[in-house]
Amino acid sequence: MCKTISQKVRFKAEPSDVYQLLVTEAEQVGQSFSIGEGTGIVVDLAPAERVVRAWRESDYPEGVFSMAAFTLRRVETGTELKLTHRGVPKALIPRTEERWRRGYWEPMKQKLAEAKR
């Protein structure tokens, strides 16, 4: 059984700056990617608005892919990123939620803070 992870995080930065941390310059729709524990295919890119990837990790059951969608929205204090990660194997939900927080959002906040200095 698979489940959906939903997380919202705010960054004190422009949507375009947050987007640049989510993708590489060379990334294109249909291209394979490898980021941290995740590998898969880029499904959709809308600069400063949205990134969608068919995602899997090495400990997913054979043939299982999830869909990770990152939506960026301008807010008064910067950018709100909403992650909707569908199809994550149920047993891996707690670990995956923690990986997003510690492995992605915290380092992104740190990089954005360092860039302002």
Backbone bond lengths (Angstrom), bond angles and torsions (degrees), N, CA, C in turn:
res aa  C-N    CA-C-N  psi(-1)  N-CA   C-N-CA  omega(-1)  CA-C   N-CA-C  phi
1 M - - - 1.450 - - 1.528 108.56 -
2 C 1.322 115.72 137.22 1.459 121.55 -179.67 1.520 110.55 -112.94
3 K 1.300 116.61 154.15 1.463 123.24 -177.03 1.526 110.72 -131.74
4 T 1.351 114.68 175.08 1.464 121.76 179.14 1.520 110.20 -114.07
5 I 1.312 115.78 135.52 1.464 123.10 172.98 1.522 107.00 -103.16
6 S 1.318 117.13 132.31 1.467 122.23 174.40 1.519 107.59 -125.77
7 Q 1.321 116.21 126.48 1.466 121.14 177.35 1.519 108.47 -138.42
8 K 1.329 115.34 144.46 1.459 121.46 172.35 1.513 107.37 -123.05
9 V 1.327 114.86 138.28 1.460 119.90 178.74 1.528 107.41 -142.26
10 R 1.312 116.08 144.03 1.472 120.70 179.40 1.517 110.18 -110.65
11 F 1.321 113.13 141.17 1.452 121.43 178.98 1.520 108.99 -123.09
12 K 1.315 117.33 141.39 1.460 121.88 175.99 1.520 108.32 -87.28
13 A 1.343 114.18 69.44 1.462 121.16 -177.27 1.523 108.64 -161.86
14 E 1.314 115.19 164.68 1.453 121.52 177.51 1.534 110.17 -71.55
15 P 1.338 117.91 150.63 1.467 120.06 176.64 1.530 112.81 -54.13
16 S 1.321 117.33 -37.09 1.472 119.85 -180.00 1.527 111.49 -64.24
17 D 1.335 117.94 -35.21 1.466 121.30 178.82 1.532 111.02 -70.24
18 V 1.327 116.63 -40.05 1.462 120.72 177.97 1.532 109.47 -66.26
19 Y 1.319 116.52 -43.32 1.464 121.99 178.68 1.528 110.73 -56.78
20 Q 1.319 116.72 -42.43 1.466 120.67 -179.09 1.525 112.77 -63.38
21 L 1.331 116.92 -24.31 1.461 119.77 176.06 1.531 111.84 -81.73
22 L 1.328 116.43 -20.51 1.463 120.69 -179.62 1.526 113.29 -84.53
23 V 1.326 117.08 -28.84 1.468 120.75 -175.37 1.530 110.79 -129.03
24 T 1.310 115.14 161.13 1.461 120.14 172.71 1.521 107.83 -96.72
25 E 1.312 116.93 159.38 1.464 121.05 179.46 1.519 112.46 -59.01
26 A 1.314 116.35 -34.79 1.463 121.15 -175.95 1.527 113.52 -82.68
27 E 1.317 117.53 -10.08 1.461 121.03 -175.17 1.525 112.07 -65.14
28 Q 1.330 115.91 135.85 1.459 121.82 179.94 1.522 109.88 -138.55
29 V 1.325 116.29 155.86 1.460 121.94 176.79 1.528 108.19 -59.20
30 G 1.332 115.46 135.19 1.455 121.79 -179.94 1.516 114.27 90.79
31 Q 1.312 116.55 -8.98 1.466 122.43 -177.44 1.530 110.27 -85.65
32 S 1.315 116.65 148.00 1.460 121.75 173.23 1.526 109.26 -73.86
33 F 1.322 116.44 153.01 1.462 120.84 176.18 1.522 109.30 -139.40
34 S 1.307 115.79 162.32 1.453 123.68 173.60 1.523 106.99 -145.92
35 I 1.331 116.28 116.30 1.467 121.68 -179.33 1.520 108.02 -136.80
36 G 1.300 117.00 119.34 1.462 119.79 179.63 1.523 110.51 53.77
37 E 1.320 116.91 -121.81 1.460 122.73 179.61 1.522 112.37 -85.50
38 G 1.334 117.35 -9.43 1.460 120.39 -173.58 1.517 114.29 -98.72
39 T 1.329 114.97 143.67 1.456 122.22 172.21 1.523 107.14 -137.13
40 G 1.326 116.67 161.35 1.452 118.62 177.76 1.515 112.05 158.93
41 I 1.337 114.82 -148.27 1.457 123.13 -175.50 1.528 109.65 -126.41
42 V 1.321 116.79 138.27 1.462 121.88 174.65 1.531 107.24 -76.24
43 V 1.333 116.61 123.66 1.466 122.58 -176.76 1.518 111.68 -98.29
44 D 1.346 117.58 -39.71 1.462 121.07 -176.39 1.523 109.40 -154.06
45 L 1.326 115.25 141.40 1.465 122.19 174.83 1.527 108.38 -136.21
46 A 1.306 116.61 125.57 1.465 122.84 173.33 1.521 105.32 -131.01
47 P 1.335 118.02 100.87 1.463 120.93 -174.04 1.524 114.18 -46.94
48 A 1.327 114.81 130.63 1.468 124.96 178.72 1.526 112.96 64.63
49 E 1.337 118.06 10.48 1.471 121.05 -179.66 1.522 114.37 -128.62
50 R 1.361 116.95 -46.03 1.461 118.26 -169.16 1.532 110.87 -158.64
51 V 1.346 113.74 144.78 1.461 123.03 171.55 1.529 105.84 -136.71
52 V 1.332 116.47 131.63 1.464 120.73 176.68 1.522 107.91 -130.11
53 R 1.341 114.76 131.52 1.465 120.03 -179.63 1.529 110.17 -133.87
54 A 1.333 116.10 137.53 1.467 121.15 165.99 1.525 104.34 -77.71
55 W 1.320 117.31 120.85 1.455 123.05 -164.28 1.518 110.81 -123.78
56 R 1.296 116.58 141.00 1.461 120.26 169.02 1.520 109.17 -148.60
57 E 1.310 114.48 157.15 1.456 121.35 176.21 1.521 108.44 -121.81
58 S 1.321 116.41 161.81 1.464 120.95 -173.01 1.531 113.37 -60.11
59 D 1.336 117.73 -26.98 1.466 119.10 -179.18 1.527 113.58 -95.70
60 Y 1.336 117.35 9.86 1.474 119.69 171.40 1.530 107.86 -70.15
61 P 1.334 116.55 149.90 1.469 118.42 174.33 1.537 110.21 -59.21
62 E 1.298 116.15 150.99 1.463 122.69 -179.38 1.530 110.88 -49.44
63 G 1.338 115.48 129.92 1.466 121.25 175.95 1.518 115.76 80.77
64 V 1.333 118.69 -2.50 1.466 121.46 -178.14 1.520 110.61 -90.20
65 F 1.331 115.22 125.22 1.457 122.67 172.34 1.518 107.46 -119.64
66 S 1.305 116.73 147.41 1.457 121.79 172.73 1.525 106.74 -110.63
67 M 1.329 116.54 173.40 1.463 121.39 179.36 1.530 107.54 -123.27
68 A 1.335 115.96 117.12 1.465 121.67 -179.90 1.531 108.60 -107.49
69 A 1.330 115.84 116.84 1.470 121.78 179.35 1.527 108.69 -114.84
70 F 1.333 115.47 126.92 1.463 122.99 177.87 1.525 106.95 -111.28
71 T 1.318 117.29 119.30 1.458 121.77 178.81 1.519 108.26 -114.24
72 L 1.328 116.62 129.16 1.463 122.45 -178.78 1.516 109.74 -106.92
73 R 1.336 115.42 135.65 1.462 120.63 179.58 1.518 108.86 -137.40
74 R 1.326 115.43 131.32 1.466 121.16 177.11 1.516 108.97 -68.87
75 V 1.326 116.12 130.87 1.469 122.50 174.78 1.529 107.56 -128.73
76 E 1.299 116.24 170.50 1.468 121.26 -175.55 1.527 112.93 -55.31
77 T 1.333 116.61 -37.38 1.467 120.42 -176.62 1.527 113.70 -93.14
78 G 1.329 117.99 0.96 1.463 120.34 -179.64 1.516 111.73 146.08
79 T 1.337 116.04 -109.55 1.456 121.84 -175.94 1.515 110.32 -135.50
80 E 1.319 115.30 136.42 1.459 120.89 170.30 1.521 107.64 -103.86
81 L 1.321 115.99 125.51 1.454 122.20 175.58 1.515 107.54 -104.33
82 K 1.316 115.85 128.14 1.460 120.29 175.11 1.516 107.79 -113.25
83 L 1.330 115.79 122.49 1.453 122.46 175.21 1.519 108.27 -100.08
84 T 1.315 116.55 128.68 1.452 122.82 169.71 1.517 105.63 -123.27
85 H 1.314 116.11 108.20 1.469 122.15 -175.26 1.528 107.35 -113.79
86 R 1.330 115.75 97.54 1.471 122.72 -175.97 1.525 111.24 -92.79
87 G 1.334 114.99 147.37 1.452 120.43 173.07 1.509 114.96 81.96
88 V 1.316 117.46 22.12 1.467 121.05 177.74 1.530 107.78 -78.38
89 P 1.335 118.05 129.62 1.462 119.20 177.62 1.533 110.75 -53.41
90 K 1.328 115.61 131.31 1.470 122.27 -173.60 1.529 113.18 -50.67
91 A 1.315 117.28 -42.44 1.468 120.69 -177.53 1.526 112.07 -66.07
92 L 1.333 117.31 -19.23 1.465 120.94 -176.34 1.534 113.24 -100.90
93 I 1.325 117.99 2.23 1.473 121.45 -177.52 1.534 112.56 -57.00
94 P 1.342 120.25 -55.61 1.478 118.57 -176.98 1.528 112.58 -58.17
95 R 1.312 117.11 -44.72 1.458 120.91 179.63 1.521 111.42 -63.12
96 T 1.320 117.44 -42.29 1.461 121.72 -178.92 1.527 110.96 -66.80
97 E 1.326 117.52 -41.92 1.470 120.41 177.26 1.517 110.82 -59.25
98 E 1.315 116.15 -43.76 1.466 120.63 -179.87 1.527 111.23 -66.76
99 R 1.326 117.36 -38.51 1.465 120.26 177.79 1.522 111.56 -62.53
100 W 1.318 117.67 -39.33 1.463 119.50 177.25 1.524 109.89 -61.44
101 R 1.330 116.03 -47.31 1.469 119.54 -177.49 1.534 112.13 -63.75
102 R 1.311 116.47 -54.68 1.471 121.06 -173.54 1.521 113.61 -82.50
103 G 1.310 117.23 -34.10 1.450 120.40 -174.61 1.518 115.04 -91.14
104 Y 1.344 116.38 -16.70 1.466 119.93 -177.38 1.523 112.18 -124.57
105 W 1.331 117.87 -61.85 1.473 119.62 -172.34 1.525 111.96 -64.91
106 E 1.322 118.85 -46.10 1.471 120.33 -178.92 1.533 111.70 -63.08
107 P 1.345 118.92 -47.93 1.476 118.20 177.25 1.531 112.81 -62.94
108 M 1.337 117.45 -35.68 1.466 119.67 178.58 1.523 110.42 -64.20
109 K 1.323 116.99 -43.70 1.468 119.95 177.88 1.525 110.90 -60.80
110 Q 1.319 116.40 -41.04 1.462 120.96 179.22 1.540 110.92 -63.70
111 K 1.322 117.60 -45.61 1.472 120.89 179.94 1.529 111.20 -62.80
112 L 1.318 116.67 -40.38 1.459 119.98 179.55 1.529 111.22 -67.27
113 A 1.332 117.06 -38.02 1.469 120.95 178.16 1.531 110.01 -66.47
114 E 1.332 117.11 -41.01 1.462 120.81 179.11 1.520 111.12 -65.83
115 A 1.310 118.00 -35.13 1.462 121.91 -179.66 1.528 112.14 -66.86
116 K 1.343 117.13 -25.77 1.465 121.44 179.78 1.519 112.53 -77.82
117 R 1.321 117.64 -18.52 1.463 121.33 -176.47 1.499 112.05 -72.96
